[in-house]
Amino acid sequence: MTDSSDSARQVRVRTGSYLDSVTLMQVSRRVASLPGITAALVAMATDLNLDLAREMGFDVPPVSPNDMLLAVDAEHDEALAQAFVEAEAALTAGPPTDVSLAGLPAPRTVRAAARASAATVALISTPGEHAFSDAVDAVDAGLHTMVFSDNVPLEQEVALKEYAARAGLLVMGPDCGTAVIGGVGLGFANVVRPGPVGIVAASGTGAQHLMTLLDGADVGISHCLGVGGRDLSAEVAGRSTLRAMDLLGADPQTEQIVVVSKPPAPEVEQAVRAHAESLGKPVRFGLLGQATATLTDTAHETVEALGHSWVEPEQRTGAVAAARPGGSLLGLFSGGTLCDEAMILASAELGPVLSNIPLDPAWALEDPLRPLAKPCPTMVDLGDDRLTRGRPHPMIDQTIRLERLLRAIDEPATGVLLVDVVLGLGAAADPAGELAEPVRKATAAGIPVLVSVVGTRDDPQGLRRQLDTLHDAGAWVFCSNAAAARQAVRLLRTEEAGR
Amino acid sequence: MTIPLETPTSVVTAGVAMFAEALQHQGVTAAAVDWHPPAAGTAASVTRVMADPRRVPANAEALQAMLGAQAALVDVLPASEALGLERGQFLHAGPPVSWERASGPLRGALIGAMLFEGLADTAEQAEAALAAGEVAWEPCHHRGAVGPMAGVVSPSMWMFALRDEPNQNTAWCSLNEGLGKVLRYGAYSAEVVDRLRWMTDVLGPLLQRAVRSVGTVDVKAIVAQMVQMGDEGHNRNRAGTLMFLREVLPALIDSGAPTSQVAEAVRFMAGNDHFFLNLVMPACKLQTRAAADRPGSTVVTVMARNGTDFGIQTAGTGDRWFTGPANTPEGLYLGAYGPEDANPDIGDSAITETAGLGGFAMATAPAIVGFVGGSVPDALATTRKMYNITLGENPAYALPILEFRGTPTGIDVAAVVRTGLLPQINTGMAGKVAGTGQVGAGLVTPPLGCFVQAIDALAEEAPELSRPRRSGSAG
């Protein structure tokens, strides 16, 4: 090694060392960043680098291009010495630690995820504003696509369904809460056994309840295809319903098809019924809207059509046998269709039922969480879009319901409490356990609590355990939502009759 | 046609993580998307572009055309002959730019070109003439050419001419001058101009003779080999340069030119690891040009910078530029230069990334990951990330370390905007002040704004989503 120095400026030459320019640039940077260093160049002595060194004001000794140049300009001798120590250390650093080359970065688009997997189905639950693009991406990748997201504009729903139809694919949703494809549950789904019934559902909790009722009667499911709540509207015109019916019509596992929906637009109903005739398989319609066509009725008919005998779904009597005097019926639901069904049954007996999803616009409830001024049958869908902004769906986290329940116990307008519990994949781990305390308090206050439990024996929460927990706390429990609603009305009537 | 239902063994999930867990609970693989919201304010345009029924077929055709493009060096000739460039006309890198807005290195290169062409005797004279608008300049891309860094081409400079026979396109690029004080980095001292003269007087004619005697040189085949030899084709062209020399060396020796000239030319080419960059670039230009002019396609066909603006073009929007302020690269500096000396991103060389090389092929060039203090896994991750924003893979350019997976090819504007993942560009850094030359090398990304403008323009071209009509009378 040769030196040529004047005061705090020095050029050293290393022979027999070679490092690539990138490494050397890193060493240069490291040395230059030391305190007291004005400039530093650590580089192979190529013509280009010699020019650079000269421009930086260094006197360069005669060298060969295979030599390495270490040129440092420092404010004082001490810094200069330290700089060379640092440079030598950096140049003689040991071999780098080998790091694993494995580990793929997570895919950033549906398409990229589809390319890297053997997926045949996509489940989109991105914000509604973006769900269309993610769903199109899934369709482009050749996947049947479930769109859980809500708040997707209507024209995007129509465009998406047309787009998918051109590719021969089904779009389930938007705002589709549940689907079962070949035994695999998507979104909120109950664990059901395989079987002959194929379901097309424009209602998430409606489909879940139908499946659990069938499962309770030992009848299994081939597929349950959600289509989104607006599919049978005049605008969407049943685009996904028709395609889902075709898929089930062609599916060898499916013997019976059931279509579950709120009453469709009349012309759409006509088209769907006409299409049903062409499938060559029995198609049953469970169109909610009348007290005589509950989900339980539909399950009953389906089971008997398959030649099985129908056994009434389990129910158990609660600790309080009549409504609290002077109070009315308050329903707090996590499932929109369950709320609907209960309202249809209750209003047939009790007249107007106030709600945030009213059967009649005149029955609309301004603020569904506020206490009632006077007793009047009221049912709240806590899973409604307007109540889930910024908080989780009550099927995942029912804090909003627990709070409302506890307050309702102290309100004189509360005479009977009716709630639903939806079990299954995606749902809260122990909803009955969380409800036990409010149920005990209500029972102690003389308010009967009726709970309809939508679940199967194979659901992760365990249907039996959930029923037991609620019943032990004093609640009436029902595996049929319709039965729960009818009983709630009956308890109210009993109280009125006794007055 | 209807795709039948079957029990899924794997489900792609995007959004709520709980649903992915619920699938795993059932023994089904959840291919979970690492979802991020798209660039702010783009949801409406993205929706309209994604809904465009022309998009998928147009992109498929664009990708096929890109993969089928060839690139053969067929001639070497002066720009005046190749491009009809006349005295007082210049080409430059990137989108159009005025003298007032031109960056230091572009100004420096134009000054140097004025001196080289004898249009001015001094730098001051040249600058005055340029500022007064006495000469004209336009982007290389407007003539089907590409130029690294400042990319300045004048009529007397010699150009490589590359041909893509299947798509009937030709692309051109100047000859690479080497590193350090060179015109393309904005230097214009006497040594720079002298070198350019030698290239015009000796190197260009020699290469012309050699290439004409060889017939054609298959540049695409060399690129395919170089990516298997540690070159990513933008910041590392070492293997490519040597393979090119191998192709033309016998013809150079046989050319009958004085041995001293042949030796000088060979020494010049062999001493410049980036000589082949100027052949990779027009090969990439041919590849991306093959995708151009396809209504509905969201493929990026040009990414180019002039030192002030970064500009892109897409297959669906013709030759419209979408521009934003160029970023300044991050990386390593030569000598005493530092970040304050670096000019914002410059050059047409991002055509390599547009074609799936450069930063997109980073996995194949671990030797240069140090430019940003990165590691070898970083290099692999960079390439793997780029697959998220590209339409497909180029089997001709296979990456050994990724099990010979093809380079990510065909940047999709919609995917860039939706993921917020920007194309990764490897680049050299020019000095900010005219006349400085190269100050370093590093990595850079385009400004997101270019892609936002492009998606808005593509959305305007796309049909509107029809307002749903209520069928029938009732409802």
Interface residues (C-beta under 8 A of the other chain):
Chain A: D20 V22 T23 M25 Q26 S28 R29 A32 A39 A40 L41 A43 L48 N49 D51 L52 A53 E55 M56 V99 S100 L101 G103 L104 P105 A106 P107 R108 T109 V110 R111 A112 A113 A114 R115 A116 S117 A118 A119 T120 V121 A122 L123 I124 S125 T126 P127 E129 H130 F132 S133 D134 V136 D137 A138 D140 A141 G142 L143 H144 F148 S149 L154 E155 Q156 V158 A159 L160 Y163 R166 A167 G168 L169 I181 G182 G183 V184 G185 L186 G187 A189 V191 H223 S233 A234 E235 V236 A237 R243 D246 L247 A250 D251 A265 P266 E267 V268 I396 L425 G426 P460
Chain B: M1 T2 I3 P4 L5 E6 T7 P8 T9 S10 V11 V12 T13 A14 G15 V16 M18 F19 A22 L23 H25 Q26 V28 T29 A31 A32 V33 D34 W35 H36 P37 P38 A43 V46 T47 M50 A51 P53 V56 L179 G180 K181 L332 Y333 L334 G335 A336 A367 I368 V369 G370 F371 G373 S375 V376 P377 L380 A381 R384 K385 Y387 N388 I389 I401 A414 A415 R418 T419 L421 G440 L465 S466 R467 P468 R469 R470 S471 G472 S473 A474 G475
